[in-house]
């Protein structure tokens, strides 16, 4: 209990003193690469990473600071999928192999092997298949209309949340990562 109380106090103090912890990762493409299977999550930067598989398929990963939520990561993923479709003259897209969760960075002491988490946050990834019509996909796949998704996701991504919610989000991710370490 003392550990959690001390960690919460330190987090609150760092937010108060620096102010840098209370910002969310902006929607922007941090990397645009060629897809390589098996790339470790630690190699992705904060923000949106798009990896081109071919002219119609992209692997998109959204990795945000702990002040954000998994809902915002998902909205940012869908917004980017819609923007990809529209910028490549496609009206629709399908999402395949979605994954959501958290990412954790920490340190491990050399002698005791005790780990501590220094950074954590939400992540969301998947493959975006750009299509012109439903005939290009299997019947089970849900076809998304890019302009409609953009209208829904963009305001959500651009919305600001209060400082207390950001602090609560960050505590949640740090605590979740400490439990698995």
FENURWO-V543858 format. One record per residue. N is the residue number from 1. OMEGA is omega in whole degrees, -180 to 180 (* if undefined). BURIAL is # if it has 16 or more other ideal C-beta (glycine too) atoms within 10 Angstrom, else .. D_LAST is the distance of its C-alpha to the last C-alpha in whole Angstrom. Layout:
BEGIN
n=N omega=OMEGA burial=BURIAL d_last=D_LAST
n=N omega=OMEGA burial=BURIAL d_last=D_LAST
END
This chain:
BEGIN
n=1 omega=180 burial=. d_last=17
n=2 omega=180 burial=. d_last=18
n=3 omega=180 burial=. d_last=15
n=4 omega=179 burial=. d_last=15
n=5 omega=179 burial=. d_last=19
n=6 omega=179 burial=. d_last=18
n=7 omega=178 burial=# d_last=16
n=8 omega=178 burial=. d_last=18
n=9 omega=180 burial=. d_last=21
n=10 omega=178 burial=. d_last=20
n=11 omega=179 burial=# d_last=19
n=12 omega=179 burial=. d_last=22
n=13 omega=-180 burial=. d_last=24
n=14 omega=177 burial=. d_last=23
n=15 omega=-179 burial=# d_last=24
n=16 omega=-176 burial=. d_last=27
n=17 omega=-174 burial=. d_last=28
n=18 omega=-178 burial=. d_last=27
n=19 omega=-176 burial=. d_last=28
n=20 omega=-179 burial=. d_last=26
n=21 omega=-173 burial=# d_last=23
n=22 omega=173 burial=# d_last=25
n=23 omega=177 burial=. d_last=26
n=24 omega=177 burial=# d_last=25
n=25 omega=-179 burial=# d_last=25
n=26 omega=175 burial=. d_last=28
n=27 omega=175 burial=# d_last=30
n=28 omega=178 burial=. d_last=31
n=29 omega=-180 burial=. d_last=30
n=30 omega=178 burial=# d_last=28
n=31 omega=174 burial=. d_last=29
n=32 omega=-170 burial=. d_last=31
n=33 omega=169 burial=. d_last=31
n=34 omega=-176 burial=. d_last=32
n=35 omega=175 burial=. d_last=30
n=36 omega=-178 burial=. d_last=28
n=37 omega=175 burial=. d_last=26
n=38 omega=180 burial=. d_last=22
n=39 omega=-179 burial=. d_last=22
n=40 omega=-179 burial=. d_last=18
n=41 omega=-179 burial=. d_last=17
n=42 omega=-179 burial=. d_last=16
n=43 omega=178 burial=. d_last=20
n=44 omega=178 burial=# d_last=21
n=45 omega=175 burial=. d_last=22
n=46 omega=-178 burial=# d_last=22
n=47 omega=-178 burial=# d_last=25
n=48 omega=173 burial=# d_last=26
n=49 omega=176 burial=# d_last=26
n=50 omega=179 burial=# d_last=29
n=51 omega=-178 burial=# d_last=30
n=52 omega=175 burial=. d_last=33
n=53 omega=173 burial=. d_last=34
n=54 omega=-175 burial=. d_last=37
n=55 omega=-178 burial=. d_last=40
n=56 omega=-177 burial=# d_last=39
n=57 omega=177 burial=# d_last=35
n=58 omega=170 burial=# d_last=32
n=59 omega=-177 burial=# d_last=28
n=60 omega=177 burial=# d_last=27
n=61 omega=176 burial=# d_last=24
n=62 omega=180 burial=# d_last=23
n=63 omega=-173 burial=# d_last=20
n=64 omega=175 burial=# d_last=20
n=65 omega=-179 burial=# d_last=19
n=66 omega=178 burial=# d_last=17
n=67 omega=179 burial=# d_last=20
n=68 omega=179 burial=# d_last=21
n=69 omega=177 burial=# d_last=21
n=70 omega=178 burial=# d_last=21
n=71 omega=179 burial=. d_last=24
n=72 omega=178 burial=# d_last=25
n=73 omega=178 burial=# d_last=23
n=74 omega=178 burial=# d_last=25
n=75 omega=180 burial=# d_last=29
n=76 omega=176 burial=# d_last=28
n=77 omega=-179 burial=# d_last=28
n=78 omega=176 burial=# d_last=31
n=79 omega=-180 burial=# d_last=33
n=80 omega=177 burial=# d_last=32
n=81 omega=178 burial=# d_last=33
n=82 omega=179 burial=# d_last=36
n=83 omega=176 burial=# d_last=37
n=84 omega=-179 burial=# d_last=37
n=85 omega=-177 burial=# d_last=39
n=86 omega=-179 burial=# d_last=41
n=87 omega=178 burial=. d_last=41
n=88 omega=177 burial=. d_last=42
n=89 omega=173 burial=. d_last=45
n=90 omega=-180 burial=# d_last=43
n=91 omega=-173 burial=# d_last=44
n=92 omega=175 burial=# d_last=41
n=93 omega=177 burial=# d_last=38
n=94 omega=178 burial=# d_last=35
n=95 omega=178 burial=# d_last=32
n=96 omega=174 burial=. d_last=30
n=97 omega=178 burial=. d_last=27
n=98 omega=174 burial=. d_last=25
n=99 omega=176 burial=. d_last=21
n=100 omega=179 burial=. d_last=19
n=101 omega=-178 burial=. d_last=16
n=102 omega=172 burial=# d_last=13
n=103 omega=-177 burial=# d_last=12
n=104 omega=170 burial=# d_last=9
n=105 omega=179 burial=. d_last=10
n=106 omega=178 burial=. d_last=9
n=107 omega=178 burial=. d_last=10
n=108 omega=179 burial=. d_last=9
n=109 omega=-173 burial=. d_last=12
n=110 omega=-173 burial=. d_last=15
n=111 omega=-177 burial=. d_last=16
n=112 omega=-178 burial=. d_last=13
n=113 omega=177 burial=. d_last=10
n=114 omega=-178 burial=. d_last=8
n=115 omega=172 burial=. d_last=6
n=116 omega=-178 burial=. d_last=7
n=117 omega=179 burial=# d_last=8
n=118 omega=178 burial=. d_last=12
n=119 omega=178 burial=. d_last=13
n=120 omega=178 burial=# d_last=12
n=121 omega=-179 burial=# d_last=15
n=122 omega=174 burial=# d_last=17
n=123 omega=178 burial=# d_last=18
n=124 omega=-179 burial=# d_last=21
n=125 omega=177 burial=# d_last=23
n=126 omega=178 burial=# d_last=26
n=127 omega=180 burial=# d_last=29
n=128 omega=177 burial=# d_last=32
n=129 omega=180 burial=# d_last=36
n=130 omega=-176 burial=# d_last=39
n=131 omega=175 burial=# d_last=42
n=132 omega=179 burial=. d_last=45
n=133 omega=-175 burial=. d_last=46
n=134 omega=-179 burial=. d_last=44
n=135 omega=-178 burial=. d_last=46
n=136 omega=-175 burial=. d_last=44
n=137 omega=176 burial=# d_last=41
n=138 omega=-174 burial=. d_last=40
n=139 omega=-178 burial=. d_last=42
n=140 omega=-174 burial=. d_last=38
n=141 omega=180 burial=. d_last=37
n=142 omega=180 burial=. d_last=37
n=143 omega=179 burial=. d_last=39
n=144 omega=176 burial=# d_last=38
n=145 omega=-170 burial=. d_last=41
n=146 omega=-176 burial=# d_last=40
n=147 omega=178 burial=. d_last=42
n=148 omega=179 burial=. d_last=41
n=149 omega=179 burial=# d_last=37
n=150 omega=179 burial=# d_last=38
n=151 omega=-179 burial=. d_last=40
n=152 omega=-172 burial=. d_last=37
n=153 omega=-175 burial=# d_last=34
n=154 omega=178 burial=# d_last=35
n=155 omega=178 burial=. d_last=36
n=156 omega=-180 burial=. d_last=32
n=157 omega=-177 burial=# d_last=31
n=158 omega=-179 burial=. d_last=33
n=159 omega=177 burial=. d_last=33
n=160 omega=176 burial=. d_last=31
n=161 omega=-176 burial=. d_last=29
n=162 omega=-176 burial=. d_last=29
n=163 omega=-180 burial=. d_last=27
n=164 omega=178 burial=. d_last=26
n=165 omega=179 burial=. d_last=25
n=166 omega=178 burial=# d_last=23
n=167 omega=179 burial=# d_last=21
n=168 omega=177 burial=. d_last=20
n=169 omega=-177 burial=# d_last=19
n=170 omega=177 burial=# d_last=17
n=171 omega=-179 burial=# d_last=15
n=172 omega=-179 burial=# d_last=15
n=173 omega=179 burial=# d_last=13
n=174 omega=179 burial=# d_last=11
n=175 omega=180 burial=. d_last=10
n=176 omega=180 burial=. d_last=9
n=177 omega=178 burial=# d_last=6
n=178 omega=-180 burial=# d_last=5
n=179 omega=-179 burial=. d_last=6
n=180 omega=-179 burial=. d_last=4
n=181 omega=* burial=. d_last=0
END
